[in-house]
Amino acid sequence: MPQGPGAAAPPPSRRAWRGWRLTPGHMRLSTRLILIIGTSLLPILAMQAAVGWSQWSERKAQVGAIAVQQAQLLAGNLEGIAQGARILLGAATESPEVRQIAPGCDRHLARLRRHAQGYAFIALVDHGGKIACSSDPGPALQGDEGGWITAARAADRFTAGRYTRIPGFQDAVLPFYLPVEVAGPAAGATLVAALDLAWLEQALQRMKRAGSPFLAGGILTLADAEGVVLARDIRNAEFVGQPLPSAAAPMLSATRPGTLQLRSIDGTTRLVGYTPPTPENHHIATAVGFEEHELLRDIERALTRGTLILLAGALLALGLTLLVGRRFITRPTEGLLQAAQRWRGGDLAARASGADAHSEFGQLAGAFNGMAAALQQREEELRQHALVLEARVAERTAALQHANARLEAEIQERRSTEAALLQAQKLQAVGQLAGGIAHDFNNVLQAVLGGVALIGKRAGDPEAVARLTGMVEEAAKRGQSITRRLLAFSRREELRADRLDVAALLAGLREVLAATLGARIRVEIRAPAGVPPVLADRGQLETVLVNLATNARDAMEQGGRLTLSAEPVTVGPEDPGGLAPGDYVRVAVKDTGSGMDAATLARAGEPFFTTKPAGKGTGLGLAMARGFAEGSGGRMRIQSAPGQGTCIALWLPRAAEAEASAPGPVPRAAPAPSSAAVLLVDDEPAVRAVLSEHLAEAGYRVTALADGAAALDRLRAGQRCDLLVSDLAMEGMDGVTLIREARRLRPGLPAILLTGYAGDAASLAVGQEVDGGFTLLRKPVTAAQLTDQVAALLGAQQVG
């Protein structure tokens, strides 16, 4: 909101923050100038950075090349030492005493060693591994310490051995081997020249004397093929005989010279140039290490100096730009801002200073002053118009209030009408639903009541009683099926998907449908034996097919043909019906009846929609079929036209191959001991009596009570109870509360919860937290189901 002259100014810190925002709408002129100069300097800074990086990269590459050259130079010096050893051993080979292994062989080798500096001894190892003669008696007395004699026998050409320490010698040695290729007693023997590693250390130090090609800052190191340090020009005594660090392993396995950046064995990180141990350099690795920053110090200093000079020039340019901008841009701008602030405060008589026609700022000041004069005149005109508008607004407000009151009354009247219409539709739906369901339940009750009456009359005829009992049980199962169908329609019961052989199921339905539909309807089944199985609820699928067949019969009043078919189909990703890609089985019910027009076909799947006369149908058949198909993971599709019949297809998912064999029957739990005591609680006398009889016949001692309070009193009194069976919905205390309170009195008490609900109430009970949990059984419960579950819980308790 605009602030007047008396409004409080924001704190200084907030003003400073607003002044330095980098959004274009809030940026100060000085900031804009800085950004302009900075943007112009960015290419120069980028070029300087690129040049510096290029120079630094080239120098670093040169440093790597220098390190490799130093390592190769060291390898060349080592080759000279090795060639000296080869010449020495070659001279020993020319001696007749050595060739014949004559008694003067030792003296001859001793004379050669005296003229060859740096060698601890020279020895001849015969083909049997014995020292035939030696310039020094030490090796002959000590034997094959360090395996150098074994290595001498294995040598097939001139080569160097490994780091070797021989007792009797102060320093370790590096043996060189040369096989004797002459006939006679020395045939198959090997000459050995043991180079003193202390002399080798001094040789490395001499290589770095003044005027040598080796750089003063480099560390010279020699190692054998196993990575053991042979000599070092600095701190040799600390590291000779020690293995190289593990980071140097690539150096030992390489085939050509290279560089490594590693932490040396003395703890210093260095750039190391190396030549790997290969047959060409007698299996001896050479390494020269440098502290990389020492070699790069001059280029880093030059780059730092150039960067500082460039930054200083940039800062100087920015400073000069700010001084000039404040004098010629900021001050005129501040004058314009001061005049604008006075205008915002309502002082339209104020004028900006410096108005002229020579500069852009003078022209801006003149334009601002003209605008202020125009606004002052416009304000006076608006004041006059405001008085007229206030009168008109008052008049219009009164009219709007009257119209709003009338609209609210109409809205309230419409809501009342919609509520009454909704209530009437609900009553109509309930009436339609009750008509169809009552018909099926009356048939079930007729069979149950009639069967019970006949059982009472024929109590003495066991066969008749057994037959009538089976009839009553079958009728009760039909009632259970009706309940499940109703719950499936309302989507309050999950479908129980099983692996179904569709061809066999349709073949089994043929006789039922042929007898049900009458002689005028010819029933045909087209389902080859190779149709894959599907995953669906058997009872629901049978009910859906029977309902669809009944609808087809009503559409063929003069008779006709009803075809039930099944075939495998594959759905791609672009299916127009919205099916997920995959394999399905298409189960279709097709009739030759009157068909449906477009209007009827559009509403065919709606719940309670039917074209039959009142009392002839509930309109649930197609809605239930659609709900079953979609709940099973498929779809329902209808094709029909007047006079061309109707085809209703169910697309059901094909069973996976992993389910090729159905699981076998679940073994029944072993019966618990007859001494087990069961506490049964149910507020329905008939149910309580039947369940009590079932448990008593199974051998359990049953105490049947009508409410949870009485059950808790028995438990507090100390009555024995091995298992609790309770109904879910009871007056006073429900089953879940009873189980929770009973567990407080008897921790770990097994419990079974019975419920006649198949929807939200049962799910709510399962979702409640009860320590130890419980088993939920849905009514109606058979005697076998109840006794098996009781036996399983009691058996698990005994095992635990």
C-alpha positions in Angstrom: 0.0 0.0 0.0 1.3 3.5 -0.7 2.6 5.3 2.4 1.9 9.0 3.2 4.5 11.5 4.4 3.9 10.4 8.0 4.4 6.7 7.5 7.2 5.0 9.3 10.3 4.4 7.2 11.7 0.8 7.1 14.8 0.0 9.2 18.2 0.8 7.6 19.2 -2.9 7.2 16.0 -3.5 5.3 16.5 -0.5 3.1 20.0 -1.6 2.4 18.8 -5.1 1.4 16.1 -3.7 -0.9 18.7 -1.5 -2.5 21.0 -4.4 -3.4 18.4 -6.8 -4.7 19.5 -8.2 -8.1 16.0 -8.4 -9.6 15.7 -5.9 -12.5 12.7 -4.1 -10.9 14.6 -3.3 -7.6 18.1 -2.7 -8.9 19.9 0.5 -8.1 21.7 2.5 -10.9 25.1 1.9 -9.2 24.4 -1.8 -9.2 23.4 -1.7 -12.8 26.7 0.0 -13.7 28.7 -2.5 -11.7 26.9 -5.3 -13.6 27.6 -3.7 -16.9 31.3 -3.3 -16.2 31.5 -6.7 -14.6 29.8 -8.3 -17.7 32.3 -6.6 -20.0 35.2 -7.9 -17.9 33.9 -11.4 -17.8 35.3 -12.4 -21.3 38.7 -11.0 -20.3 38.6 -13.0 -17.0 37.4 -16.1 -18.8 40.2 -15.8 -21.4 42.8 -15.3 -18.6 41.5 -18.3 -16.8 41.6 -20.4 -20.0 45.1 -19.3 -20.8 46.2 -20.0 -17.2 44.6 -23.4 -17.2 46.2 -24.2 -20.5 49.6 -23.2 -19.3 49.2 -25.1 -16.0 48.0 -28.3 -17.8 50.9 -28.1 -20.3 53.3 -27.7 -17.4 51.8 -30.6 -15.5 52.0 -32.8 -18.5 55.7 -31.7 -18.9 56.3 -32.6 -15.2 54.9 -36.1 -15.9 57.1 -36.5 -18.9 60.1 -35.3 -16.9 59.4 -37.9 -14.2 59.2 -40.7 -16.8 62.4 -39.5 -18.4 64.2 -39.5 -15.1 63.0 -43.0 -14.4 64.2 -44.1 -17.8 67.5 -42.4 -17.2 67.8 -44.3 -13.9 67.0 -47.5 -15.8 69.8 -46.7 -18.2 72.3 -46.4 -15.4 71.0 -49.6 -13.9 71.5 -51.3 -17.3 75.2 -50.2 -17.1 75.5 -51.8 -13.7 73.9 -55.0 -15.0 76.2 -55.0 -18.0 79.2 -54.7 -15.7 77.9 -57.8 -13.8 77.5 -59.6 -17.1 81.0 -58.7 -18.2 82.4 -59.9 -14.9 80.6 -63.2 -15.1 81.6 -63.6 -18.8 85.2 -63.1 -17.8 84.8 -65.8 -15.2 83.4 -68.2 -17.8 86.5 -67.8 -20.0 88.7 -69.1 -17.1 89.8 -72.8 -17.6 89.7 -73.3 -13.8 86.0 -72.3 -13.8 85.2 -74.4 -16.9 86.8 -77.5 -15.4 85.9 -76.6 -11.8 89.6 -77.1 -11.0 91.1 -76.6 -7.5 92.2 -73.1 -8.5 88.6 -72.0 -9.3 88.1 -70.3 -5.9 91.3 -68.3 -6.2 90.4 -67.2 -9.7 87.0 -66.0 -8.6 88.5 -64.2 -5.6 90.9 -62.3 -8.0 88.0 -61.3 -10.2 86.0 -60.0 -7.1 88.9 -57.9 -5.9 89.0 -56.1 -9.3 85.2 -55.6 -9.4 84.0 -53.1 -6.8 80.6 -53.5 -5.2 80.3 -57.3 -5.3 80.0 -59.2 -2.1 81.1 -62.6 -3.7 81.2 -64.5 -7.0 80.2 -68.2 -6.9 79.7 -71.1 -9.2 76.5 -73.2 -8.6 76.7 -76.6 -10.4 73.7 -78.4 -12.0 73.0 -80.2 -8.7 72.5 -77.0 -6.7 75.8 -77.2 -4.8 78.4 -74.3 -4.7 81.3 -75.7 -6.7 83.6 -72.8 -6.0 83.3 -69.3 -4.5 85.4 -66.2 -4.1 84.3 -66.2 -0.4 83.8 -69.2 1.8 80.6 -67.6 3.4 78.0 -68.7 0.8 79.3 -72.2 0.8 79.0 -72.5 4.6 75.5 -70.9 4.8 73.7 -72.8 2.1 70.6 -71.6 0.2 69.5 -68.8 2.4 66.9 -66.6 0.6 66.5 -69.1 -2.2 69.2 -67.6 -4.4 70.7 -71.0 -5.3 67.3 -72.3 -6.4 66.9 -69.2 -8.5 70.4 -69.7 -10.0 69.5 -73.3 -11.1 66.2 -72.0 -12.7 68.0 -69.1 -14.7 68.1 -69.8 -18.4 69.8 -66.5 -19.4 71.5 -63.6 -17.8 69.1 -61.9 -15.3 68.9 -60.4 -11.9 67.4 -62.1 -8.9 65.5 -60.8 -5.9 66.4 -59.0 -2.7 68.5 -61.5 -0.7 70.1 -61.4 2.7 72.8 -64.0 3.4 74.0 -64.7 7.0 77.6 -63.7 7.4 77.3 -60.7 5.2 76.6 -57.3 6.7 74.4 -56.0 3.9 71.8 -57.5 1.6 72.8 -58.4 -1.9 71.2 -58.5 -5.4 72.4 -61.6 -7.2 73.0 -61.6 -11.0 72.8 -65.1 -12.7 74.6 -66.2 -15.9 74.3 -69.8 -17.1 77.6 -71.5 -18.2 77.1 -72.7 -21.8 80.3 -74.8 -22.2 80.9 -78.6 -22.3 82.7 -80.3 -19.6 82.4 -80.4 -15.8 80.9 -76.9 -15.6 78.1 -77.8 -18.1 74.7 -76.9 -16.6 76.3 -74.7 -13.9 75.4 -71.0 -13.2 77.7 -68.2 -12.2 76.4 -65.9 -9.5 77.7 -62.3 -8.9 76.1 -60.9 -5.6 76.0 -57.1 -5.9 76.3 -55.4 -2.5 73.2 -53.2 -2.0 75.2 -50.8 0.2 77.4 -50.1 -2.8 74.3 -49.7 -4.9 73.0 -47.0 -2.5 76.3 -45.1 -2.9 76.0 -45.5 -6.7 72.6 -43.9 -6.6 74.0 -41.0 -4.6 76.9 -40.6 -7.0 74.4 -40.3 -9.9 73.0 -37.1 -8.3 76.3 -35.3 -8.0 76.6 -31.8 -9.4 76.3 -31.6 -13.1 74.4 -35.0 -13.4 71.2 -35.1 -15.5 69.1 -36.1 -12.5 67.1 -33.3 -10.9 68.1 -32.4 -7.4 64.6 -32.8 -5.9 64.1 -36.4 -7.2 64.2 -39.5 -5.0 65.8 -42.5 -6.8 64.5 -45.9 -5.9 65.2 -49.4 -7.2 62.9 -52.4 -6.4 62.8 -56.0 -7.5 59.9 -57.7 -9.3 58.2 -58.4 -6.0 58.2 -54.8 -5.0 60.9 -55.0 -2.3 63.1 -51.9 -2.1 66.7 -52.7 -3.3 68.3 -49.2 -2.9 67.3 -45.6 -2.3 69.5 -42.5 -2.6 68.0 -40.9 0.6 67.2 -42.7 3.9 68.2 -46.0 2.3 68.7 -47.8 5.7 65.1 -47.1 6.7 63.5 -48.5 3.6 65.8 -51.1 2.0 64.2 -54.5 2.2 60.7 -53.0 2.8 57.9 -53.6 0.4 56.6 -50.7 -1.7 53.2 -49.3 -0.6 50.1 -51.0 -2.0 49.3 -48.0 -4.1 52.4 -48.8 -6.2 51.0 -52.2 -7.4 50.2 -50.8 -10.9 53.9 -50.0 -11.3 54.8 -53.7 -10.8 52.1 -55.0 -13.2 52.6 -52.4 -15.9 54.3 -53.2 -19.3 55.5 -49.7 -20.1 56.9 -46.6 -18.3 54.4 -44.3 -16.7 53.5 -42.1 -13.7 51.7 -42.5 -10.4 50.4 -40.0 -7.8 50.9 -41.9 -4.5 51.8 -41.6 -0.9 55.4 -42.9 -0.7 56.6 -45.2 2.0 58.2 -42.3 3.8 54.7 -40.7 4.2 55.1 -38.0 1.5 52.8 -37.7 -1.5 54.8 -37.5 -4.7 54.5 -37.8 -8.4 56.5 -40.9 -9.3 57.8 -41.7 -12.8 58.7 -45.4 -13.2 59.8 -48.2 -15.5 58.2 -51.5 -14.7 60.1 -54.7 -14.0 60.3 -56.5 -17.3 62.8 -59.0 -18.8 64.4 -56.2 -20.8 65.5 -54.4 -17.6 66.3 -57.7 -15.7 63.0 -57.6 -13.7 64.2 -54.5 -11.7 61.8 -51.5 -11.4 63.1 -48.0 -11.3 61.2 -45.1 -9.8 62.0 -41.4 -9.4 59.6 -39.4 -7.1 59.1 -35.6 -7.0 57.0 -33.4 -4.9 54.7 -32.1 -7.7 54.0 -28.7 -6.2 57.8 -28.0 -6.2 58.0 -28.6 -9.9 54.8 -26.5 -10.5 55.8 -23.6 -8.2 57.1 -21.3 -10.8 54.0 -21.6 -13.1 51.7 -21.2 -10.1 53.5 -18.0 -9.0 53.2 -16.6 -12.6 49.5 -17.4 -12.8 48.8 -15.9 -9.3 50.7 -12.7 -10.3 48.7 -12.4 -13.5 45.4 -13.0 -11.7 46.1 -10.4 -9.1 47.0 -7.8 -11.8 43.9 -8.5 -13.7 41.7 -8.3 -10.6 43.3 -5.0 -9.6 42.6 -3.6 -13.1 39.0 -4.7 -12.8 38.5 -3.1 -9.4 40.0 0.1 -10.6 37.6 0.2 -13.6 34.7 -0.5 -11.3 35.7 2.3 -8.9 36.1 4.9 -11.7 32.8 3.8 -13.2 31.0 4.3 -9.8 32.6 7.8 -9.4 31.5 9.0 -12.8 28.0 7.3 -12.5 27.4 9.0 -9.1 28.2 12.5 -10.5 26.3 12.3 -13.8 23.6 9.7 -13.2 22.8 9.0 -9.6 22.4 12.7 -8.5 19.9 13.6 -11.3 18.0 10.4 -10.6 17.7 11.2 -6.9 16.2 14.6 -7.7 13.5 12.9 -9.8 12.9 10.4 -7.0 12.4 13.1 -4.4 9.8 14.8 -6.6 8.0 11.5 -7.2 7.9 10.8 -3.5 6.2 14.1 -2.8 3.7 13.4 -5.6 3.0 10.0 -4.0 2.3 11.8 -0.7 -0.3 14.0 -2.4 1.7 17.1 -3.0 1.0 17.4 -6.7 2.2 21.1 -6.6 5.8 19.9 -6.2 8.1 20.1 -9.3 11.4 18.4 -10.2 14.5 20.6 -10.5 16.8 20.7 -13.5 14.2 20.7 -16.2 15.7 21.6 -19.6 15.7 20.4 -23.2 19.5 19.7 -23.5 20.0 16.4 -21.6 17.9 13.2 -21.2 17.5 13.9 -17.4 16.4 17.4 -18.1 13.8 16.1 -20.5 12.6 13.6 -18.0 12.2 16.3 -15.3 10.2 18.4 -17.8 8.0 15.4 -18.6 7.5 14.6 -14.9 6.5 18.2 -14.2 3.9 18.1 -17.0 2.5 14.8 -15.7 2.2 16.3 -12.2 0.2 19.3 -13.6 -2.1 17.0 -15.6 -2.7 14.8 -12.5 -3.5 17.8 -10.4 -6.2 18.9 -12.8 -7.5 15.3 -13.1 -7.7 14.9 -9.4 -10.1 17.9 -9.2 -12.3 16.4 -11.9 -12.3 13.0 -10.1 -13.4 14.6 -6.9 -16.5 16.0 -8.6 -17.3 12.6 -10.2 -16.8 10.8 -6.9 -19.8 12.6 -5.4 -22.0 11.5 -8.2 -20.8 7.9 -8.1 -21.4 7.6 -4.3 -25.1 8.3 -4.9 -25.4 5.8 -7.7 -23.5 3.1 -5.6 -26.0 3.5 -2.7 -28.9 3.1 -5.1 -27.4 -0.1 -6.8 -26.5 -1.6 -3.4 -30.1 -1.5 -2.2 -31.2 -3.2 -5.4 -28.6 -5.9 -5.1 -29.5 -6.7 -1.5 -33.2 -7.2 -2.5 -32.2 -9.5 -5.4 -29.8 -11.5 -3.2 -32.5 -12.1 -0.6 -34.8 -13.4 -3.3 -32.0 -15.7 -4.8 -31.3 -17.2 -1.4 -35.0 -18.1 -1.0 -35.0 -19.8 -4.4 -31.8 -21.7 -3.6 -33.3 -23.0 -0.3 -36.5 -24.1 -2.1 -34.4 -25.9 -4.7 -32.4 -27.8 -2.0 -35.6 -28.9 -0.3 -36.9 -30.2 -3.6 -33.7 -32.1 -4.5 -33.6 -33.7 -1.0 -37.2 -34.9 -1.4 -36.4 -36.2 -4.9 -33.3 -38.0 -3.6 -35.3 -39.6 -0.8 -38.0 -40.8 -3.3 -35.3 -42.3 -5.5 -33.8 -44.1 -2.5 -37.2 -45.5 -1.5 -37.8 -46.7 -5.1 -34.3 -48.4 -5.3 -34.9 -50.1 -1.9 -38.3 -51.3 -3.1 -36.9 -52.7 -6.4 -34.1 -54.4 -4.5 -36.3 -55.9 -1.8 -38.7 -57.4 -4.5 -36.0 -59.4 -6.1 -34.1 -60.5 -3.0 -37.3 -61.3 -1.1 -38.3 -63.7 -3.8 -35.0 -65.7 -3.5 -35.1 -65.6 0.3 -38.7 -66.8 0.4 -37.7 -69.8 -1.7 -34.8 -70.5 0.7 -37.0 -70.1 3.8 -39.6 -72.4 2.2 -37.1 -75.1 1.7 -35.7 -74.7 5.3 -39.0 -74.6 7.0 -40.5 -77.4 4.9 -37.4 -79.6 5.5 -37.5 -79.0 9.3 -41.2 -79.9 9.4 -40.6 -83.1 7.5 -37.6 -84.0 9.8 -39.9 -83.6 12.8 -42.4 -86.0 11.2 -39.9 -88.6 10.1 -37.5 -88.6 13.1 -37.6 -92.3 13.2 -36.4 -92.7 9.6 -32.6 -92.1 9.5 -32.4 -92.2 5.8 -35.2 -89.7 5.3 -33.7 -87.5 8.1 -30.3 -87.6 6.4 -31.8 -86.7 3.0 -33.9 -83.9 4.4 -30.9 -82.5 6.4 -28.9 -82.3 3.2 -31.8 -80.5 1.5 -32.0 -78.0 4.4 -28.2 -77.5 4.3 -28.3 -76.9 0.5 -31.1 -74.3 1.0 -29.0 -72.5 3.6 -26.0 -72.5 1.3 -28.3 -70.9 -1.4 -29.2 -68.2 1.1 -25.5 -67.6 1.8 -24.9 -67.3 -1.9 -27.7 -64.7 -2.2 -26.0 -62.7 0.6 -22.7 -62.9 -1.1 -24.2 -61.8 -4.4 -25.8 -58.8 -2.8 -22.5 -57.9 -1.0 -20.6 -58.3 -4.3 -23.0 -55.9 -6.0 -22.5 -53.4 -3.2 -18.7 -54.0 -3.3 -18.5 -54.8 0.3 -17.1 -58.4 0.0 -13.8 -59.3 -1.7 -14.0 -61.9 -4.5 -12.3 -65.2 -3.7 -10.2 -65.8 -6.8 -9.6 -69.5 -7.6 -8.1 -71.3 -10.6 -11.1 -72.2 -12.8 -11.4 -74.5 -15.8 -13.8 -72.5 -17.9 -14.6 -75.3 -20.4 -15.5 -77.7 -17.6 -17.6 -75.0 -15.7 -19.6 -74.2 -18.9 -20.1 -77.9 -19.6 -21.4 -78.4 -16.0 -23.8 -75.5 -16.4 -25.4 -76.8 -19.6 -27.7 -79.3 -18.0 -28.7 -76.8 -15.3 -29.5 -74.1 -17.8 -31.3 -76.6 -20.2 -33.6 -77.6 -17.4 -34.1 -74.0 -16.1 -34.7 -72.2 -19.3 -37.2 -74.6 -20.8 -37.6 -76.6 -23.9 -38.0 -73.6 -26.3 -34.4 -72.5 -25.6 -31.6 -74.5 -27.1 -28.4 -74.2 -25.0 -25.0 -74.6 -26.9 -21.5 -74.7 -25.4 -18.5 -73.6 -27.5 -15.5 -74.0 -25.3 -12.7 -76.2 -26.6 -10.7 -78.3 -24.1 -7.6 -76.2 -24.6 -9.0 -73.0 -23.2 -6.6 -71.7 -20.5 -7.9 -71.5 -16.9 -8.9 -68.1 -15.3 -8.6 -66.5 -11.9 -12.1 -65.8 -10.6 -14.6 -66.6 -7.9 -16.4 -69.8 -8.9 -19.7 -69.1 -7.2 -19.8 -65.5 -8.5 -19.0 -66.6 -12.0 -21.7 -69.3 -12.0 -24.2 -66.8 -10.5 -23.4 -64.2 -13.2 -23.7 -66.7 -16.0 -27.1 -68.0 -14.7 -28.4 -64.4 -14.4 -27.3 -63.6 -17.9 -28.9 -66.8 -19.2 -32.1 -65.9 -17.5 -32.1 -62.4 -19.0 -31.5 -64.0 -22.4 -34.5 -66.3 -21.9 -36.7 -63.3 -21.2 -35.5 -61.6 -24.4 -36.5 -64.8 -26.4 -40.2 -65.0 -25.7 -40.8 -67.3 -28.8 -37.7 -69.4 -28.1 -34.3 -69.4 -29.6 -30.7 -70.4 -29.2 -28.4 -69.5 -26.2 -24.7 -69.9 -26.8 -22.1 -69.9 -24.0 -18.5 -69.7 -25.4 -15.0 -69.3 -24.1 -11.8 -68.4 -26.1 -8.3 -67.1 -25.2 -7.5 -63.5 -26.3 -4.5 -61.2 -25.9 -4.9 -57.5 -25.2 -2.3 -55.0 -26.5 -1.3 -51.7 -25.0 -3.8 -49.7 -27.2 -7.0 -51.5 -26.1 -9.9 -49.0 -26.5 -11.9 -50.6 -23.7 -9.3 -49.7 -21.1 -8.1 -53.2 -20.3 -4.5 -53.6 -19.1 -2.2 -55.4 -21.6 -2.0 -59.1 -21.0 -3.7 -62.5 -21.6 -7.4 -63.0 -21.0 -10.2 -65.5 -21.6 -13.4 -64.1 -23.2 -16.5 -65.8 -21.7 -19.5 -64.8 -23.7 -23.3 -65.3 -23.4 -25.1 -64.8 -26.8 -28.8 -65.0 -27.5 -31.0 -64.7 -30.6 -33.6 -62.5 -28.9 -35.0 -59.1 -29.6 -31.9 -57.1 -28.8 -31.6 -53.6 -27.4 -31.8 -50.2 -29.0 -29.1 -47.5 -28.5 -30.9 -45.8 -25.6 -31.4 -49.1 -23.7 -27.9 -50.3 -24.4 -26.4 -47.0 -23.0 -28.2 -47.7 -19.6 -28.0 -51.5 -19.5 -25.2 -51.7 -16.9 -26.8 -49.2 -14.5 -28.0 -50.6 -11.1 -31.8 -51.0 -10.8 -32.3 -50.2 -14.5 -34.7 -52.8 -16.1 -37.1 -53.0 -19.0 -39.1 -55.8 -17.4 -42.5 -55.2 -15.9 -42.8 -54.3 -12.2 -42.1 -57.3 -10.0 -40.3 -59.2 -12.8 -36.7 -58.0 -12.0 -34.5 -55.8 -9.9 -32.1 -54.5 -12.6 -29.1 -56.0 -10.6 -28.1 -58.7 -13.1 -25.9 -56.7 -15.5 -24.7 -54.3 -12.8 -23.6 -57.4 -10.7 -21.9 -58.9 -13.8 -20.0 -55.7 -14.5 -18.9 -55.4 -10.8 -17.8 -59.1 -10.8 -15.7 -58.6 -14.0 -14.0 -55.4 -12.9 -13.4 -56.8 -9.4 -11.7 -59.9 -11.0 -9.4 -57.6 -12.9 -11.3 -57.7 -16.2 -14.1 -55.9 -18.1 -17.7 -56.5 -19.3 -18.7 -55.5 -22.9 -22.2 -55.6 -24.4 -23.0 -55.8 -28.1 -26.7 -55.6 -29.2 -29.0 -54.3 -31.9 -32.7 -54.5 -32.3 -33.7 -57.8 -33.9 -30.1 -59.2 -33.9 -29.8 -60.5 -30.4 -27.4 -59.6 -27.6 -23.9 -60.8 -26.8 -22.5 -60.1 -23.3 -18.8 -60.9 -22.9 -16.7 -61.1 -19.7 -13.0 -60.6 -20.2 -11.3 -62.4 -17.2 -7.5 -62.6 -16.6 -5.8 -65.8 -17.5 -4.2 -67.8 -14.6 -0.4 -67.6 -14.4 1.7 -70.6 -15.4 3.2 -70.6 -12.0 -0.2 -71.8 -10.7 -0.2 -74.9 -12.9 -1.2 -77.2 -10.1 -3.9 -76.4 -7.6 -2.9 -76.9 -4.0 -4.0 -80.1 -2.3 -6.5 -80.2 0.5 -5.4 -78.6 3.7 -4.9 -81.3 6.4 -7.3 -80.9 9.3 -5.8 -80.1 12.6 -5.4 -82.9 15.1 -8.2 -82.9 17.7 -7.4 -81.4 21.1 -7.7 -83.4 24.3 -11.4 -83.9 25.3 -10.5 -82.3 28.6 -10.1 -78.8 27.0 -12.5 -76.2 28.4 -14.2 -73.8 26.0 -16.0 -70.6 27.0 -18.7 -69.7 24.4 -20.4 -66.2 24.5 -23.3 -65.3 22.1 -26.4 -63.2 22.8 -28.5 -65.2 20.3 -30.0 -68.3 22.1 -30.4 -70.4 19.0 -26.9 -69.8 17.8 -25.5 -70.3 21.2 -27.3 -73.6 21.6 -26.2 -74.9 18.1 -22.5 -73.9 18.6 -22.5 -75.4 22.1 -23.8 -78.8 20.7 -21.1 -78.8 18.0 -18.3 -78.2 20.4 -19.7 -80.8 22.9 -20.0 -83.4 20.2 -16.3 -82.8 19.4 -15.4 -83.7 23.0 -14.9 -80.3 24.6 -16.3 -79.1 27.9 -18.4 -76.1 27.0 -19.7 -73.2 29.1 -22.2 -71.1 27.2 -23.1 -67.6 28.3 -25.2 -64.8 26.9 -23.0 -61.7 27.4 -19.5 -60.6 28.0 -20.0 -59.4 31.6 -21.0 -62.9 32.7 -18.0 -64.4 31.0 -15.6 -62.0 32.8 -17.2 -62.9 36.1 -16.6 -66.6 35.5 -12.9 -65.9 34.7 -12.5 -63.7 37.8 -14.0 -66.5 39.9 -11.2 -68.8 38.6 -13.2 -71.0 36.2 -10.9 -73.0 33.9 -10.9 -71.7 30.3 -8.5 -73.0 27.6 -10.2 -71.1 24.7 -12.7 -68.2 24.2 -15.3 -68.2 21.4 -17.3 -64.9 21.2 -19.7 -63.2 18.9 -18.7 -59.7 17.6 -21.9 -57.7 17.9 -23.5 -58.1 21.4 -25.4 -55.7 23.7 -23.3 -54.1 26.4 -19.9 -55.4 25.5 -18.8 -56.4 22.0 -16.5 -59.4 21.2 -13.3 -57.4 20.7 -13.7 -55.7 24.1 -14.4 -59.1 25.7 -11.2 -60.6 24.2 -9.1 -57.6 25.4 -10.5 -57.8 28.9 -10.2 -61.6 29.1 -6.5 -61.4 28.1 -5.9 -59.1 31.0 -7.2 -61.8 33.3 -5.7 -64.7 31.4 -2.7 -63.6 29.3 -2.2 -65.5 26.1 -5.7 -66.9 26.1 -6.6 -68.2 22.5 -9.7 -66.5 21.1 -12.1 -66.9 18.1 -14.4 -64.1 17.0 -17.6 -64.9 15.2 -19.5 -62.4 13.0 -22.4 -62.3 10.7 -21.2 -59.1 9.1 -19.3 -59.5 5.8 -18.3 -55.9 5.3 -17.2 -52.9 7.2 -18.0 -54.2 10.7 -15.8 -57.2 10.3 -13.0 -55.2 8.8 -13.2 -52.8 11.7 -12.9 -55.6 14.1 -9.9 -57.1 12.4 -8.2 -53.7 12.3 -8.5 -53.1 16.1 -5.3 -53.8 18.1 -5.6 -56.7 20.6 -2.5 -58.1 22.2 -2.1 -61.6 20.8 -4.6 -61.1 18.1 -7.6 -63.5 17.4 -9.1 -65.7 14.6 -12.1 -64.2 12.7 -14.8 -66.6 11.4 -17.7 -65.4 9.3 -21.2 -66.8 9.9 -22.7 -69.1 8.9 -19.9 -71.4 10.3 -20.1 -75.1 9.8 -19.4 -77.6 12.6 -16.2 -78.8 10.8 -14.9 -75.2 10.4 -15.4 -74.3 14.1 -14.1 -77.5 15.6 -11.1 -77.5 13.2 -10.2 -74.0 14.2 -10.6 -74.7 17.9 -8.4 -77.8 17.6 -5.7 -75.8 15.7 -5.5 -73.1 18.3 -5.4 -75.5 21.2 -2.8 -77.6 19.4 -0.6 -74.5 18.7 -0.9 -73.5 22.4 0.3 -76.9 23.5 3.2 -76.8 21.1 4.2 -73.3 22.3 
